[in-house]
Amino acid sequence: MIQSGISAKRRPEYVHTGDCRMVSGRSKPATKAQVMETLQNTAARACEICRADSALGLLDL
């Protein structure tokens, strides 16, 4: 899941696993490729609760 911010630009803010308790209504389903691209090319971070980056095998981006 990719969570967008609340600003008018709705930039990606966090990446979550699908079952994370921190997922908000601003989150949308995403593929592994989309998550990788988001983490590498934006200021978005992996959620500190569910550690989506670790769940996908992405330890250091």
Secondary structure by P-SEA (a helix, b strand, c coil): cbbbccccccccccccccccccccccbbbbcaaaaaaaaaccccccccccccccccccccc
